[in-house]
Amino acid sequence: MQPSSVLTGWWTVRRVRDALDQSDAGSFAMIEMLRKTITRHPRIGGQGGARGQRIATPLGIKHEIVLPEGYGSSDLRSPVARVRDEVTDVFKRYYGHGMRAYLEGELADFGLGFASITWTPTGGGGAVVPVVAPWPISAVDLVEGRLMAMLADGKTEPIVPGDGRWIMIAASKHEPWTEGAIRCISEPFLSNTQARRDSDRLSEATGQNPVIGSLPAEELQGSKNEIAFRGTLEGIATGKQVVLKRDGYNVERLRSNGAEHVKIFESNFTVRHSDIAHAYLGQDGTAEKGSTGTYGAVAVLDGVRQDIVIRDCMSLSEADEQVIIPYCWYNHGRTDIAPRSCYLVPDAAAEAKAKQEREETRSARKAFHEELASFGDGLTPEIVLAVAEEHRVNCSDAMAKALAERSVVPAASKAIPMPEATSLP
């Protein structure tokens, strides 16, 4: 029996926990099926969801293939620099943006991801180039502490990152499969989905008003009337309009205290949304409480907490070099000239400060020019310099003179007669 795409159908709390337990033990087939179900939701998958935001952020950061350590700008025309340029071209043509997006998605979901590499000669004595393909995590098992790939012929092969056969991206060196977002959001997401269902049915599970129905004493259990009455109650529970046609069929709606049922459901929805955002982005878009008891904005980069972005970029860089180093060995017979993959992560705090400074400068210049305009023809270079100092705007003597002269309107242009309106014959 295969799981349904509807989370509340095949997936139950027990099955979700079974998937998590199997993942902890190093068997990932069930949790990958769970991922396929959960990421169909628009708040998680797609470009607008938390997962899409997490994947897009590291991929939007400037990436470069740089010279290896020990080589500087004086070596730009050396053989090492030519290898760097060669690897840069290979990355664009054979590795691609899509493979990085796949690996980043696996890293975000599971804390672990894999790809296989096959090496193909370009012909005519050219270079041997990599062909990289995704390797599903469901085809990987942890056997006696070693990650083993399950091949199509039934055999297994150890996964050794950097051996030229495999790429492995990992959130950490020790049990990275415990750090993925799917294990953090599976039960909250299931709870949220069930809360929506229960709310639609006015269930007690979210504090809604239960509907109680009673049959006449002479009505038999399982009769047509009893079955029809059950259908009527279900219609009431889902908010439909129904009509009771027979006497003796009573319906009572037990009321909860005040409007608490609405608060309960809204609180449940908000908490679950926050759980999902925290698992993928490290924050939910609001302020977080600091150790001092005050609230301060979290340092974020495109909505993702900066420490997560840095860790993801470091993991992507390590995965990139699992292609670069074998490439240099196969084509040049050495690895000491292998260039490095570098993601230039901007400083979120510095970016925010620079943005604020730009906005302040723009506002000061606007106020500066507005005050100059108020002087009209009486503007002089001395006034321009005084106003510039007041608004802390850099202004040279030459600029002050030019601004003063620009404010003087030539006499000939002050009163230009407008042509009289004429009517067509």
VEXTOR-967522 format. One record per residue (C-alpha): residue number from 1; residue in one letter; x, y, z. Coordinates in nm, 4 decimals, m for minus. Layout:
# residues N
{NUM,a,{X,Y,Z}}
...
This chain:
# residues 425
{1,m,{0.0000,0.0000,0.0000}}
{2,q,{0.1396,0.3360,m0.1076}}
{3,p,{0.0857,0.6626,0.0815}}
{4,s,{m0.1725,0.9069,m0.0469}}
{5,s,{m0.0935,1.2623,m0.1504}}
{6,v,{m0.3503,1.3706,0.1091}}
{7,l,{m0.1674,1.3879,0.4378}}
{8,t,{m0.4690,1.3016,0.6494}}
{9,g,{m0.5499,1.0040,0.4287}}
{10,w,{m0.2742,0.7437,0.4427}}
{11,w,{m0.0474,0.9351,0.6780}}
{12,t,{m0.1308,0.9200,1.0452}}
{13,v,{0.0645,1.0324,1.3492}}
{14,r,{0.1905,0.6780,1.4012}}
{15,r,{0.3062,0.6434,1.0406}}
{16,v,{0.4774,0.9822,1.0530}}
{17,r,{0.6631,0.8752,1.3660}}
{18,d,{0.7563,0.5453,1.1994}}
{19,a,{0.9083,0.7452,0.9108}}
{20,l,{1.1090,0.9568,1.1544}}
{21,d,{1.2255,0.6519,1.3502}}
{22,q,{1.3385,0.4788,1.0305}}
{23,s,{1.5233,0.7948,0.9262}}
{24,d,{1.7030,0.8059,1.2614}}
{25,a,{1.8075,0.4456,1.2009}}
{26,g,{1.9481,0.5309,0.8558}}
{27,s,{1.6638,0.4095,0.6314}}
{28,f,{1.5279,0.7001,0.4302}}
{29,a,{1.2660,0.5522,0.1946}}
{30,m,{0.9642,0.6343,0.4103}}
{31,i,{1.0673,0.9887,0.4995}}
{32,e,{1.1246,1.0673,0.1313}}
{33,m,{0.7638,0.9638,0.0602}}
{34,l,{0.6568,1.1881,0.3477}}
{35,r,{0.8538,1.4768,0.1942}}
{36,k,{0.6745,1.4319,m0.1391}}
{37,t,{0.3417,1.4636,0.0390}}
{38,i,{0.4246,1.7622,0.2581}}
{39,t,{0.6036,1.9767,m0.0017}}
{40,r,{0.2956,1.9822,m0.2251}}
{41,h,{0.1485,2.2372,0.0132}}
{42,p,{0.1835,2.5959,m0.1204}}
{43,r,{0.3125,2.7334,0.2117}}
{44,i,{0.6037,2.4900,0.1938}}
{45,g,{0.6836,2.4005,m0.1663}}
{46,g,{0.7100,2.6246,m0.4717}}
{47,q,{0.8827,2.9586,m0.5049}}
{48,g,{0.6470,3.1294,m0.2616}}
{49,g,{0.6834,2.8772,0.0199}}
{50,a,{0.9378,2.8563,0.2983}}
{51,r,{1.1240,2.5724,0.1256}}
{52,g,{1.1508,2.7634,m0.2027}}
{53,q,{1.2784,3.0690,m0.0170}}
{54,r,{1.5428,2.8612,0.1605}}
{55,i,{1.6637,2.7071,m0.1666}}
{56,a,{1.6653,3.0316,m0.3637}}
{57,t,{1.8677,3.2362,m0.1140}}
{58,p,{2.2067,3.0552,m0.1396}}
{59,l,{2.1633,3.0210,m0.5158}}
{60,g,{2.1194,3.3971,m0.5474}}
{61,i,{2.4526,3.4667,m0.3797}}
{62,k,{2.7470,3.5486,m0.6037}}
{63,h,{2.9542,3.2379,m0.6755}}
{64,e,{3.3096,3.2192,m0.8083}}
{65,i,{3.5698,2.9538,m0.8863}}
{66,v,{3.8840,3.1040,m0.7311}}
{67,l,{4.2543,3.0205,m0.7328}}
{68,p,{4.3722,2.7655,m0.4764}}
{69,e,{4.5391,2.8787,m0.1577}}
{70,g,{4.8976,2.9906,m0.2068}}
{71,y,{4.8328,3.1510,m0.5458}}
{72,g,{4.7686,3.5225,m0.5757}}
{73,s,{4.6916,3.7895,m0.8308}}
{74,s,{5.0454,3.7656,m0.9722}}
{75,d,{4.9600,3.4169,m1.1023}}
{76,l,{4.6659,3.5248,m1.3220}}
{77,r,{4.8472,3.4128,m1.6389}}
{78,s,{4.9913,3.0961,m1.4920}}
{79,p,{4.8782,2.7373,m1.5714}}
{80,v,{4.6905,2.7385,m1.2412}}
{81,a,{4.4780,3.0315,m1.3586}}
{82,r,{4.4077,2.8506,m1.6871}}
{83,v,{4.2852,2.5491,m1.4892}}
{84,r,{4.0625,2.7817,m1.2856}}
{85,d,{3.9090,2.9245,m1.6058}}
{86,e,{3.8680,2.5729,m1.7438}}
{87,v,{3.6847,2.4533,m1.4325}}
{88,t,{3.4620,2.7625,m1.4396}}
{89,d,{3.3556,2.6742,m1.7942}}
{90,v,{3.2991,2.3093,m1.7011}}
{91,f,{3.0772,2.4132,m1.4107}}
{92,k,{2.8614,2.6306,m1.6343}}
{93,r,{2.8226,2.3640,m1.9003}}
{94,y,{2.8077,2.0348,m1.7108}}
{95,y,{2.7235,2.1028,m1.3462}}
{96,g,{2.4656,2.3735,m1.3725}}
{97,h,{2.2345,2.5777,m1.1566}}
{98,g,{1.9683,2.3063,m1.1444}}
{99,m,{2.1949,2.0520,m0.9731}}
{100,r,{2.2825,2.3006,m0.7013}}
{101,a,{1.9127,2.3701,m0.6485}}
{102,y,{1.8507,1.9944,m0.6141}}
{103,l,{2.1317,1.9502,m0.3611}}
{104,e,{2.0200,2.2555,m0.1620}}
{105,g,{1.6656,2.1156,m0.1523}}
{106,e,{1.7896,1.7823,m0.0178}}
{107,l,{2.0018,1.9656,0.2381}}
{108,a,{1.7061,2.1740,0.3546}}
{109,d,{1.4657,1.8783,0.3719}}
{110,f,{1.6854,1.5986,0.5058}}
{111,g,{2.0139,1.7576,0.6112}}
{112,l,{2.1700,1.5184,0.3597}}
{113,g,{2.1720,1.4733,m0.0195}}
{114,f,{2.3452,1.2722,m0.2891}}
{115,a,{2.4327,1.2828,m0.6582}}
{116,s,{2.6198,1.0380,m0.8801}}
{117,i,{2.8983,1.1309,m1.1250}}
{118,t,{2.9951,0.9621,m1.4480}}
{119,w,{3.2919,1.0855,m1.6502}}
{120,t,{3.2636,1.1228,m2.0266}}
{121,p,{3.5423,1.2127,m2.2757}}
{122,t,{3.4579,1.5087,m2.4993}}
{123,g,{3.6257,1.3487,m2.8004}}
{124,g,{3.9285,1.4457,m3.0054}}
{125,g,{4.1596,1.4054,m2.7091}}
{126,g,{3.9692,1.6678,m2.5100}}
{127,a,{3.8967,1.6761,m2.1409}}
{128,v,{3.7008,1.4193,m1.9465}}
{129,v,{3.3921,1.5989,m1.8146}}
{130,p,{3.1460,1.5127,m1.5364}}
{131,v,{2.7831,1.4157,m1.5918}}
{132,v,{2.6083,1.4689,m1.2586}}
{133,a,{2.2698,1.3114,m1.1835}}
{134,p,{2.0491,1.3245,m0.8721}}
{135,w,{2.0567,1.0160,m0.6515}}
{136,p,{1.7393,0.9696,m0.4429}}
{137,i,{1.7917,0.9458,m0.0695}}
{138,s,{1.5491,0.6507,m0.0664}}
{139,a,{1.8189,0.4516,m0.2495}}
{140,v,{2.0656,0.5013,0.0368}}
{141,d,{2.0894,0.2963,0.3555}}
{142,l,{2.3084,0.3223,0.6622}}
{143,v,{2.4774,m0.0162,0.7037}}
{144,e,{2.7114,m0.0679,0.9992}}
{145,g,{2.7864,0.3019,1.0154}}
{146,r,{2.8524,0.3404,0.6409}}
{147,l,{2.6215,0.5033,0.3877}}
{148,m,{2.5596,0.2537,0.1067}}
{149,a,{2.4000,0.3235,m0.2317}}
{150,m,{2.1521,0.0591,m0.3479}}
{151,l,{2.2099,0.0011,m0.7201}}
{152,a,{1.9572,m0.1175,m0.9790}}
{153,d,{2.1142,m0.4644,m1.0058}}
{154,g,{2.0574,m0.5273,m0.6355}}
{155,k,{2.4175,m0.4622,m0.5368}}
{156,t,{2.5354,m0.1979,m0.2945}}
{157,e,{2.8236,0.0467,m0.3157}}
{158,p,{2.9790,0.2573,m0.0386}}
{159,i,{2.9363,0.6313,m0.0809}}
{160,v,{3.2731,0.8033,m0.0455}}
{161,p,{3.2468,1.1809,m0.0985}}
{162,g,{3.5163,1.3151,m0.3295}}
{163,d,{3.6127,0.9808,m0.4867}}
{164,g,{3.4905,1.0974,m0.8279}}
{165,r,{3.1874,0.8696,m0.8144}}
{166,w,{2.9688,1.0430,m0.5577}}
{167,i,{2.8701,1.3863,m0.4318}}
{168,m,{2.7373,1.4099,m0.0788}}
{169,i,{2.6074,1.7324,0.0708}}
{170,a,{2.5604,1.7307,0.4469}}
{171,a,{2.4586,1.9758,0.7181}}
{172,s,{2.7174,1.8354,0.9591}}
{173,k,{2.9739,1.5592,0.9930}}
{174,h,{2.7818,1.3583,1.2530}}
{175,e,{2.4367,1.2164,1.1679}}
{176,p,{2.3298,1.5021,0.9381}}
{177,w,{2.0004,1.3218,0.8604}}
{178,t,{1.8725,1.4349,1.2003}}
{179,e,{1.8941,1.8030,1.0994}}
{180,g,{1.6478,1.8254,0.8101}}
{181,a,{1.3338,2.0387,0.8153}}
{182,i,{1.0957,1.7553,0.7226}}
{183,r,{1.1404,1.5808,1.0559}}
{184,c,{1.0672,1.9117,1.2325}}
{185,i,{0.7479,2.0015,1.0450}}
{186,s,{0.5877,1.6615,0.9763}}
{187,e,{0.3855,1.6277,1.2971}}
{188,p,{0.2996,2.0016,1.3231}}
{189,f,{0.1873,1.9974,0.9590}}
{190,l,{m0.0219,1.6844,1.0136}}
{191,s,{m0.1764,1.8455,1.3227}}
{192,n,{m0.2529,2.1620,1.1257}}
{193,t,{m0.4182,1.9660,0.8448}}
{194,q,{m0.6323,1.7713,1.0897}}
{195,a,{m0.7246,2.0933,1.2717}}
{196,r,{m0.8544,2.2365,0.9454}}
{197,r,{m1.0627,1.9248,0.8871}}
{198,d,{m1.1980,1.9294,1.2425}}
{199,s,{m1.2772,2.2988,1.2187}}
{200,d,{m1.4762,2.2418,0.8983}}
{201,r,{m1.6761,1.9758,1.0828}}
{202,l,{m1.7248,2.1938,1.3938}}
{203,s,{m1.5411,1.9328,1.5951}}
{204,e,{m1.4607,1.9429,1.9645}}
{205,a,{m1.0946,1.8906,1.8735}}
{206,t,{m1.0583,2.2649,1.8141}}
{207,g,{m1.3189,2.3796,2.0632}}
{208,q,{m1.6061,2.3964,1.8132}}
{209,n,{m1.9676,2.3299,1.9018}}
{210,p,{m2.0504,1.9566,1.8720}}
{211,v,{m2.3848,1.8582,1.7229}}
{212,i,{m2.5892,1.5960,1.9101}}
{213,g,{m2.8888,1.4252,1.7491}}
{214,s,{m3.1513,1.1938,1.8987}}
{215,l,{m3.3942,0.9554,1.7245}}
{216,p,{m3.7478,0.8688,1.8382}}
{217,a,{m3.7543,0.5767,2.0791}}
{218,e,{m3.9374,0.3547,1.8297}}
{219,e,{m3.6787,0.4053,1.5526}}
{220,l,{m3.4641,0.0987,1.4902}}
{221,q,{m3.0836,0.1124,1.4679}}
{222,g,{m2.9730,0.0841,1.1072}}
{223,s,{m3.3103,0.1710,0.9535}}
{224,k,{m3.3403,0.3918,0.6477}}
{225,n,{m3.4634,0.6775,0.8610}}
{226,e,{m3.1707,0.6398,1.1017}}
{227,i,{m2.9187,0.6352,0.8154}}
{228,a,{m3.0821,0.9406,0.6581}}
{229,f,{m3.0734,1.1196,0.9930}}
{230,r,{m2.7009,1.0521,1.0265}}
{231,g,{m2.6515,1.2170,0.6886}}
{232,t,{m2.8516,1.5152,0.8114}}
{233,l,{m2.6249,1.5517,1.1148}}
{234,e,{m2.3171,1.5395,0.8940}}
{235,g,{m2.4674,1.8185,0.6848}}
{236,i,{m2.5151,2.0309,0.9955}}
{237,a,{m2.1558,1.9601,1.1059}}
{238,t,{m2.0145,2.0869,0.7771}}
{239,g,{m2.2269,2.4026,0.7828}}
{240,k,{m2.4818,2.2993,0.5199}}
{241,q,{m2.8478,2.3973,0.5431}}
{242,v,{m3.0705,2.0992,0.6191}}
{243,v,{m3.4389,2.0470,0.6927}}
{244,l,{m3.5782,1.8012,0.9502}}
{245,k,{m3.9075,1.6720,0.8112}}
{246,r,{m4.0196,1.4296,1.0806}}
{247,d,{m4.1368,1.4910,1.4334}}
{248,g,{m3.9318,1.3447,1.7151}}
{249,y,{m3.5965,1.3954,1.5426}}
{250,n,{m3.4184,1.6362,1.7753}}
{251,v,{m3.0891,1.8169,1.7215}}
{252,e,{m2.9007,2.0017,1.9923}}
{253,r,{m2.5878,2.2097,1.9481}}
{254,l,{m2.3802,2.2160,2.2667}}
{255,r,{m2.2118,2.5502,2.2959}}
{256,s,{m1.8576,2.6170,2.4142}}
{257,n,{m1.7699,2.9101,2.6389}}
{258,g,{m1.7905,3.2324,2.4427}}
{259,a,{m1.5840,3.2504,2.1236}}
{260,e,{m1.2908,3.0471,2.2519}}
{261,h,{m1.3228,2.7987,1.9655}}
{262,v,{m1.2231,3.0691,1.7175}}
{263,k,{m0.9182,3.1666,1.9252}}
{264,i,{m0.8109,2.8030,1.9556}}
{265,f,{m0.8199,2.7458,1.5819}}
{266,e,{m0.6418,3.0707,1.4952}}
{267,s,{m0.3735,2.9972,1.7561}}
{268,n,{m0.3251,2.6489,1.6133}}
{269,f,{m0.2871,2.7823,1.2593}}
{270,t,{m0.0406,3.0543,1.3647}}
{271,v,{0.1765,2.8151,1.5672}}
{272,r,{0.1939,2.5610,1.2844}}
{273,h,{0.2890,2.8268,1.0304}}
{274,s,{0.5607,2.9501,1.2670}}
{275,d,{0.6922,2.5939,1.3089}}
{276,i,{0.7310,2.5562,0.9325}}
{277,a,{0.9024,2.8935,0.8878}}
{278,h,{1.1434,2.8278,1.1755}}
{279,a,{1.2395,2.4842,1.0427}}
{280,y,{1.3342,2.6140,0.6974}}
{281,l,{1.4272,2.9785,0.7542}}
{282,g,{1.5424,2.9874,1.1162}}
{283,q,{1.2873,3.2620,1.1912}}
{284,d,{0.9245,3.3326,1.1128}}
{285,g,{0.9495,3.6902,0.9922}}
{286,t,{0.8878,3.8455,1.3329}}
{287,a,{1.1212,3.9616,1.6074}}
{288,e,{1.2795,3.7006,1.8308}}
{289,k,{1.3410,3.7241,2.2011}}
{290,g,{1.7020,3.7771,2.2933}}
{291,s,{1.8913,3.6663,2.6028}}
{292,t,{1.8403,4.0065,2.7628}}
{293,g,{1.4637,3.9762,2.7516}}
{294,t,{1.4212,4.2413,2.4820}}
{295,y,{1.3106,4.1876,2.1256}}
{296,g,{1.5408,4.2560,1.8369}}
{297,a,{1.5394,4.1808,1.4686}}
{298,v,{1.7265,3.8677,1.3653}}
{299,a,{2.0131,3.9163,1.1167}}
{300,v,{1.8588,3.7769,0.7989}}
{301,l,{1.9541,3.7576,0.4344}}
{302,d,{1.6582,3.7530,0.1952}}
{303,g,{1.4375,3.6237,0.4762}}
{304,v,{1.6668,3.3381,0.5828}}
{305,r,{1.8690,3.3668,0.9016}}
{306,q,{2.2265,3.4444,0.8098}}
{307,d,{2.3918,3.1606,1.0003}}
{308,i,{2.1797,2.9119,0.8028}}
{309,v,{2.2759,3.0784,0.4738}}
{310,i,{2.6452,3.0611,0.5646}}
{311,r,{2.6215,2.6942,0.6617}}
{312,d,{2.4341,2.6093,0.3415}}
{313,c,{2.6920,2.7906,0.1295}}
{314,m,{2.9753,2.6075,0.3045}}
{315,s,{2.7997,2.2744,0.2372}}
{316,l,{2.7435,2.3661,m0.1290}}
{317,s,{3.1096,2.4681,m0.1603}}
{318,e,{3.2228,2.1295,m0.0244}}
{319,a,{2.9885,1.9533,m0.2667}}
{320,d,{3.1259,2.1582,m0.5590}}
{321,e,{3.4816,2.0614,m0.4733}}
{322,q,{3.3833,1.6926,m0.4829}}
{323,v,{3.3598,1.7539,m0.8605}}
{324,i,{3.6492,1.9973,m0.8988}}
{325,i,{3.9203,1.7863,m0.7331}}
{326,p,{3.8496,1.4632,m0.9314}}
{327,y,{3.8286,1.6709,m1.2503}}
{328,c,{4.1788,1.8099,m1.1951}}
{329,w,{4.3108,1.4614,m1.1151}}
{330,y,{4.1601,1.2991,m1.4246}}
{331,n,{4.2602,1.5771,m1.6656}}
{332,h,{4.5838,1.7173,m1.5175}}
{333,g,{4.7142,1.4376,m1.2980}}
{334,r,{4.7375,1.6514,m0.9836}}
{335,t,{4.5087,1.8016,m0.7223}}
{336,d,{4.7226,2.0766,m0.5703}}
{337,i,{4.6205,2.3080,m0.8564}}
{338,a,{4.2501,2.2426,m0.8030}}
{339,p,{4.0641,2.5736,m0.7639}}
{340,r,{3.8120,2.6340,m0.4862}}
{341,s,{3.4419,2.7040,m0.4936}}
{342,c,{3.3592,3.0281,m0.3146}}
{343,y,{3.0211,3.1761,m0.2220}}
{344,l,{3.0478,3.5468,m0.1393}}
{345,v,{2.7921,3.5765,0.1404}}
{346,p,{2.7178,3.9416,0.2172}}
{347,d,{2.7077,4.0612,0.5758}}
{348,a,{2.3396,4.1121,0.6541}}
{349,a,{2.4102,4.3650,0.9301}}
{350,a,{2.6492,4.5622,0.7087}}
{351,e,{2.3979,4.5509,0.4229}}
{352,a,{2.1227,4.6849,0.6502}}
{353,k,{2.3493,4.9626,0.7813}}
{354,a,{2.4552,5.0626,0.4292}}
{355,k,{2.0918,5.0692,0.3181}}
{356,q,{2.0004,5.2934,0.6103}}
{357,e,{2.2893,5.5271,0.5308}}
{358,r,{2.1798,5.5488,0.1661}}
{359,e,{1.8250,5.6348,0.2714}}
{360,e,{1.9492,5.9029,0.5133}}
{361,t,{2.1716,6.0543,0.2447}}
{362,r,{1.8842,6.0574,m0.0030}}
{363,s,{1.6541,6.2287,0.2496}}
{364,a,{1.9207,6.4873,0.3366}}
{365,r,{1.9794,6.5746,m0.0296}}
{366,k,{1.6065,6.6099,m0.0888}}
{367,a,{1.5680,6.8464,0.2086}}
{368,f,{1.8790,7.0387,0.0928}}
{369,h,{1.7391,7.1069,m0.2550}}
{370,e,{1.3915,7.1896,m0.1228}}
{371,e,{1.5364,7.4562,0.1091}}
{372,l,{1.7489,7.6005,m0.1729}}
{373,a,{1.4377,7.6333,m0.3888}}
{374,s,{1.2693,7.8407,m0.1170}}
{375,f,{1.5266,8.1224,m0.1639}}
{376,g,{1.4301,8.1828,m0.5261}}
{377,d,{1.6446,8.4462,m0.7032}}
{378,g,{1.8081,8.5485,m0.3765}}
{379,l,{2.0219,8.2358,m0.3570}}
{380,t,{2.3952,8.3000,m0.3257}}
{381,p,{2.6944,8.0611,m0.3025}}
{382,e,{2.7330,8.1536,0.0645}}
{383,i,{2.3726,8.0524,0.1357}}
{384,v,{2.4206,7.7234,m0.0537}}
{385,l,{2.7254,7.6364,0.1578}}
{386,a,{2.5439,7.7235,0.4811}}
{387,v,{2.2422,7.5098,0.3893}}
{388,a,{2.4707,7.2225,0.2841}}
{389,e,{2.6468,7.2344,0.6221}}
{390,e,{2.3105,7.2370,0.8011}}
{391,h,{2.1923,6.9249,0.6183}}
{392,r,{2.5348,6.7592,0.6242}}
{393,v,{2.5557,6.7430,0.2451}}
{394,n,{2.8950,6.7568,0.0760}}
{395,c,{2.9087,7.0653,m0.1420}}
{396,s,{3.2208,7.2239,m0.2951}}
{397,d,{3.2626,7.5949,m0.3689}}
{398,a,{3.2281,7.5288,m0.7412}}
{399,m,{2.9056,7.3356,m0.6893}}
{400,a,{2.7669,7.6090,m0.4620}}
{401,k,{2.8384,7.8693,m0.7301}}
{402,a,{2.6769,7.6545,m0.9994}}
{403,l,{2.3637,7.5986,m0.7902}}
{404,a,{2.3327,7.9704,m0.7149}}
{405,e,{2.3684,8.0630,m1.0820}}
{406,r,{2.1160,7.7958,m1.1815}}
{407,s,{1.8554,7.9515,m0.9520}}
{408,v,{1.8709,8.2881,m1.1350}}
{409,v,{1.6099,8.2969,m1.4121}}
{410,p,{1.7042,8.5155,m1.7127}}
{411,a,{1.4883,8.8285,m1.7424}}
{412,a,{1.3922,8.7475,m2.1008}}
{413,s,{1.2429,8.4176,m1.9921}}
{414,k,{1.0346,8.5510,m1.7026}}
{415,a,{0.7328,8.6595,m1.9061}}
{416,i,{0.6817,8.4772,m2.2327}}
{417,p,{0.3530,8.5788,m2.3966}}
{418,m,{0.1254,8.2871,m2.4799}}
{419,p,{m0.0329,8.2826,m2.8255}}
{420,e,{m0.4004,8.3690,m2.8357}}
{421,a,{m0.6405,8.0842,m2.8916}}
{422,t,{m0.7881,8.0721,m3.2368}}
{423,s,{m1.0865,7.8823,m3.3617}}
{424,l,{m1.0893,7.6781,m3.6768}}
{425,p,{m1.3173,7.7951,m3.9520}}
